[in-house]
Amino acid sequence: MKVAVIEDNVPVRQLLVRRAEKLDGITVVAQASGEDEAVDAVMATAPDVVVLDLQLAQGTGLSVLSRIRRRDFAGRVFVLSSEDSALYAGLCRGRGADAFYDKAFDFEQLLADLNDLSRRAAAHGATGAPAQIPLND
């Protein structure tokens, strides 16, 4: 399963990439720290999942989310943010995010969900078709 990591904090991004790539079947195909770079990377690599921070070095994760959905990106988008989940989770879902994770509390859950999604993709033979990877059975 191909994953793009959009995060401006280099240590957090490196940790996320390192931990994600330790999971079976996951390859990080793109990394970015700013909005334009992120949109270009996602559209060029067509990942199955985008892990997206809301605060970026240039632009915002909300804009990335809106822009890639307008360009018919069909993969999953998992927002990982330190922003107030009560305020932003619904806003992110309204723009097309599949899930919202709090950086302080949900990092391990995000990795568990990526691992589960990767296993489901392998079980369903999903390659090159991110929209067909089921979130659950």
N, C-alpha and C positions, 0 to 999 in steps of 0.2 A: 504494500500500500504506500503510495506516494504522499508525503506530507510537506507543506510549506510552513515555515515558522516566520511570523512577522512580529518582531519585538525589537525595540530600540535599545533596551538595556543589554549590553553585550554579555555580562556574566549570566543573566537570566536566560538569554537566548542560547548561549553555549551549554548551559545546564540542560535546558529543554531538548536541544538537539542530541546531546550525549545520551540522555535518558531515553528519548524516543527511539534512537537507533539501536539501543540494546534490546528493544522489543522485537520479537520474531515478525518478519515480513514487513517491517517499516523502513523506508528510506526517505531521508529528508532531501528533497529535490530542489528546494529554494529557501533562501533566507533574505530578509529585508528589514530595514529599520525605518524607512520613510514611506509615505503614501504612494507616490508615483512609482518608486522602485518596487513596492509591494504589488501594485496592480499589474505592472509589466511582468514581474516574476510569476505571478499566479497564472496569468493568461498564457505565458510562454511555456510553462511546465505542466499545466493541467493536473495539479495534484488532486488526490482523492479527498484530502482534508487540509484546510488552512487553519492553523492555530494563530489567532490574531489578538494582539494587544490593542487597547483603545488609544493609549497615548503613544505617539510616535515621534521620531526626531523631526520629521516634516509631515504636516498633515495629521489626520486622525484615522483611527481604526474604523470608526463609523463611516467615514467617507470611503475607505477601502471596501468595506462591506457593501455599501450601496453601489459603488462603481463596478465591482466584479459581478454582482447580481444583475445589474443592468446589461452587462456584457454576456449574460447567459451562462455564467459559471455555475455548473450543476453539482459541484462537490459539496461536501460538508464544510461548515465554518464553525469552529469552536472558539469563542471569545475567552481569553484568559486575561483578566484585568484586576487591578487593585481599586478600580472605581466602585462606587456604591452599587452593589448588586440589586438592591431594591429599586433604584432609580434606572439603572442601565440594562438590566436583564431583559425587561419587556421591550425597551427601545431597540435592543440588538435583535431580538426575535422578530420584531416588526419589520426590520430591514433584511431579514433572511438568515440570521444566525440559527444554528441548530442547537447550540447549548452555550451557557455562560458559566464560567468558572472563576471563583475568587482566587487570586494569586496566593493570598495568605493561608487559605484554608482548603482549597480544592485542587492543588497541584497534583497530588497523588491520584485523585479521582480522575483528573484529565488523562493521566497516563494509563490508568486502568481502562478508561473508556476507549482510548486509542488502541490499546492491546485487544480489547474485545471486538472492536470494529475491524481490526486487521484479521482476527481469526474468522469473523463472519464473512469478510471479503474472500478469504481463502476458501472457506467452505462453500461459498456460492459461486466461486470461480470468477469473481468480478475483477477484471483487468481492463483498464482503460475506460471504465464506465462508472465513474464515481457516484452518479445518481442512483445506481442500482444496489449499492451497498446498504443493506438494511441496518437501521439503528438497533432494532431488536426483532426477535421472532414473533 
